[in-house]
Amino acid sequence: MKLQESSSHTMKTQANQQAVDQALERIPPLWPLEHFVAVNPFMGLTSLPFAEACSLLRRNMGQAPLQSLADYRRAWDQQLITSQDLGTVTNETWSKEKLLDFLRRPNPATNAPSVLSFADLLDESLPNAHWTDFIAEEMSKWCAVHFDRNQTIWNSPWRKEGLFAAWLSAARHDRKPEVFGMPGFRDYVKALPQDPQRVIDFCLEVLAPQGVEIADFLHRQLVIVLGWAGHVRYLDREDEMRGQKAQRLRELLAIRLVYDAVLHRAFAQKIAAEPSWACAATSVVDASWDDGLARWQLAYERGYQRQLAQQMIAQPARAGGHRPAAQAVFCIDVRSEIYRRHLEAASANISTLGFAGFFGFPIAHQTADACHAASRCPALLVPPLQSHEPQDEQAPRSRAEKASWKAFQNSAVSCFTFVESLGMSFATSLFSSRDRSLVPQAAAAPSLPGMTDEQLAGVAEGALRGMSLTESFARLVLICGHGSHSANNPFASSLDCGACGGHAGDVNARLAAQTLNRRAVRDILATKGILIPEDVHFLAAQHDTLSDDVMLFDRDTIPVSHQEELAELEHALHKASESTRRERAKRLGLVEKDEPSFAEEIRQRGQDIAQIRPEWALANNAALIVAPRSRTASLRLDGRTFLHEYDPLLDPESQVLTVILTAPVVVASWINLQYFGSRTMPETFAAGDKTIHQVVAGVGVIEGNAGDLRSGLPWQSIHNGETFMHEPRRLTVFLESETEKVDA
């Protein structure tokens, strides 16, 4: 086998590289489980109109991010979509009458992709062929070994090599493809060059797909191992954000194409493959189908926008003017909306604000029992600040307990079917020790070593301006992060704070409070126009979103002079926790009881290793409101809305607005689209059934004992066993600002 050169080689290579770049851009990154971050699964398609993106995904994946026609019929019948809403989405092609007539169309006969890999073609053409599954399993097993995060006992001897080079070294000795029916696999691999781009070019020459866009064809290749491709994209992205060159995903594509090229050599003549073999022979879904569904999806979203806008217009703004006894700054997370509403109802002397839950402190934090620092800031950022906890005598024991628990979680015996079959007796000692570390406990106060007061003041200024808190301070200002706790849950970090990179927000809150209480920092802030009165004290806390308990940190720093405000705040927090639990319990299907036993029942959900739905997290999120709290303080938003404090009068140059539009809006959109994708394309962008998950390589999960990594959210995060708990609407953003400034 030789690589043939031609006069058009350079031109073809450039075209191939562009197609490869396009295909790679369509792969969304998949974060590891230990700091799971919600991500927009349609990240590489943001330049396309919605309907075009739907058609592209339908071509390459056989699915589109749309609801069924029956769902839109139901929404129309229930007046969730009105004639007014429908009128806002008409155009020259789609009148109201045509859209209504569209509801009566029959569903298309196939959901299969119209762009095929050669393995896809063989599966369609040969009886009992399962080449696509075989390739996915082979590549998944290889990736699990190569990218293992200390879960397996055996380590790959080629792990220090690049992905493609390591695969070449192993594949040259791998007999399994030949045993499965792929003749000459090892000899084919031995003749390949080391450069993955040259291998891609060569494989495209061999496969010569006609009638399809090369970028679509390459995208289809990666879709077969979308989970591992996503994790590789994450690794590349981490390197790129730090200015390093990365091409692991390109290497993974080369590996995938080699399998197809070997199959093509072995079977192309046998099945008499046509030049246009990459185009599905079966009937393809008409492009107008996705266009029509996209129109109905837009009308569905307009219906919610109309209702929310009417609420905001109709409700009176809360009167202000007096100095509150306390202010509480919460994360913009939709779960905070419920708690904030009940806290304000518990005391008219307390006001609340919303800000991204890292509170303007982008840190890489190392806990006392950890070997490495972890990013506690939005995934869009590389943390410039380093923080740590002081070491203590319990750190080695804590590390050992966490290692034992992690080993159990990552083992086959942690799956729900095993626990259900054998019960709890086998794990008494393990879980008794785990109980101590599972429930949130206050760690030693973190610190930011090496930071000067001027540097700290710069961070503090950005935080205060970002939350529009530069005047009218209360005597007590609570900075409240959030986190969650749940047993036997590989996706536990998905319940924590997304703005803290899939970690709890306690450390960021404590560092913010510490910094803002420093006299030297306040003096510098005063020179920048932010005057914090002498009697103001900042206090950190954490909201446990599973139990709705709030833990106060560093109480010993609270002045005696503030005990009255503290008592009022604690009383209100207690009442707010009770009220929030009762509101959330209805969605959890719990029967209300007397408060002490009711609260304990909810807390125990986090300890129950068989509990597959500890909380609903951000399910049913639908909107982000960027405005003063006075705009929404009278509204019940049902935990569906991100709330970000913003006063345009304090931002004449729109500097804060620019940051909000490029960071919190993007992060909220990622979260929303993660749920949207998991709901509308569950086979592709959801993680499947928790009860049969197994953790692989310490990175992600598979369903059962084989297959690709599953991306997105588990089924139990969006469905209660009887009905969906998330309505798929793309994020609606309400901004209080001049239109010209938003458009600038």
Secondary structure, DSSP 8 states (H G I E B T S, - for coil): ------TTHHHHHHHHHHHHHHHHHTS-----GGG-----TTGGGTTS-HHHHHHHHHHHHS--S---HHHHHHHHHTTSS-HHHHHTT--SS--HHHHHHHTTS---S----SB--HHHHHHHHSTT--HHHHHHHHHHHHHHHHT--S-SSS--TTTTS-HHHHHHHHHTT--HHHHHT-TTHHHHHHTS-S-HHHHHHHHHHHH---SS-HHHHHHHHHHTTHHHHHHHHHHHHHHHHTT----HHHHHHHHHHHHHHHHHHHHTTTTT--TTTTB-SS----HHHHHHHHHHHHHHHHHHHHHHHHHHHHS------S--SEEEEE-S-HHHHHHHHHHHHH-TTEEEEE--TTTT--EEEE-TT-SS-EEES-TTS---EEEE----TTHHHHHHHHHHHHHHHHSGGGSHHHHHHH-SGGGHHHHHHHHHHHS-------B-TT--HHHHHHHHHHHHHHTT-SS---SEEEEEEEE---SS-TTGGGGSBGGGTSB-SHHHHHHHHHHHH-HHHHHHHHHTT----TT-EEEEEEEETTT--EEE--GGGS-GGGHHHHHHHHHHHHHHHHHHHHHHHHHHT-----HHHHHHHHHHHTT-TT-S-S--TTTT--EEEES-GGGTTT---TT-EEEE---GGG-TT-HHHHHHHHTHHHHHHHHHHHHHHHHH-HHHHEEE-GGGEEEETTTEEEETTSS--B-SEEGGGTB-SSSBS------EEEE-S-HHHHH-
